[in-house]
């Protein structure tokens, strides 16, 4: 039987206590997760999204410095109703040093 890494278990335990988490370290590492009975590895952003979906979260947003918020999971219409145009394609383009 597969068990999650200790830090993931602690993350899940504290989901009901705090609404925001910051992850630091080598974000290009891969992390083990079981999906549909198969063990696989995912990058950090996909790993966290998978864990949150398994825990029943309907809307998941990510924040990347210099890029802004991104929609990771959930119904786009619901997210738009809550946030308006904050996550529109025009506002979440690739980072650039050029003025617009």
C-alpha positions in Angstrom: 0.0 0.0 0.0 1.3 3.4 -1.0 1.5 6.2 1.7 2.0 9.9 1.1 5.2 11.6 2.1 5.1 13.0 5.7 5.0 16.6 4.6 1.9 15.9 2.4 0.2 14.2 5.3 0.9 17.3 7.4 -0.3 19.6 4.6 -3.6 17.7 4.4 -4.0 17.8 8.2 -3.7 21.6 8.3 -6.0 22.3 5.3 -8.9 23.0 7.7 -6.8 25.3 9.8 -5.2 27.7 7.3 -6.5 28.9 3.9 -3.1 29.6 2.4 0.1 27.7 2.0 3.5 28.7 0.6 5.8 26.0 -0.9 9.5 26.6 -1.3 12.4 24.5 -2.4 13.1 22.8 -5.6 9.8 23.1 -7.4 11.1 21.1 -10.4 11.3 17.9 -8.3 8.6 15.2 -8.8 6.4 13.8 -6.0 4.7 10.3 -5.8 0.9 10.1 -6.0 -1.6 7.3 -6.7 -4.0 8.0 -9.5 -6.7 5.4 -10.4 -4.7 2.7 -8.7 -1.4 3.5 -10.5 1.6 5.1 -8.8 3.0 8.0 -10.7 5.0 11.2 -10.1 3.9 14.8 -10.7 5.6 18.2 -10.5 4.7 20.2 -7.4 1.9 22.3 -8.9 0.1 19.2 -10.4 0.8 17.2 -7.2 -0.8 19.8 -4.9 -3.7 20.2 -7.3 -4.2 16.4 -7.2 -4.1 16.2 -3.4 -6.6 19.1 -3.1 -9.0 17.5 -5.5 -8.8 14.2 -3.6 -9.6 16.2 -0.4 -12.8 17.6 -2.1 -11.7 21.1 -3.1 -13.8 22.4 -6.0 -11.9 25.6 -6.9 -8.1 25.7 -6.9 -6.0 28.8 -7.9 -2.3 29.1 -8.1 -0.1 32.2 -7.7 3.2 32.5 -9.5 5.4 35.6 -9.0 5.6 37.9 -12.0 2.7 35.9 -13.7 -0.1 36.2 -11.2 -3.0 33.9 -10.5 -3.9 30.9 -12.6 -6.8 28.6 -12.7 -5.7 25.1 -11.7 -9.0 23.3 -11.1 -12.7 24.1 -11.0 -15.6 25.3 -13.1 -14.5 28.3 -15.1 -18.0 29.9 -14.9 -17.9 29.7 -11.1 -14.4 31.1 -10.9 -15.5 34.0 -13.2 -18.6 34.7 -11.1 -16.3 35.0 -8.0 -13.3 36.8 -9.4 -14.6 38.6 -12.5 -12.0 39.2 -15.1 -9.0 38.8 -12.8 -8.0 35.6 -14.5 -8.8 36.6 -18.1 -6.4 35.5 -20.8 -5.4 39.1 -21.5 -4.4 39.6 -17.9 -2.5 36.4 -17.4 -0.2 36.4 -20.4 3.5 35.5 -20.2 5.7 37.8 -18.1 7.6 40.4 -20.1 9.9 43.3 -19.4 8.2 45.3 -22.2 5.7 48.0 -21.3 2.2 47.5 -22.6 
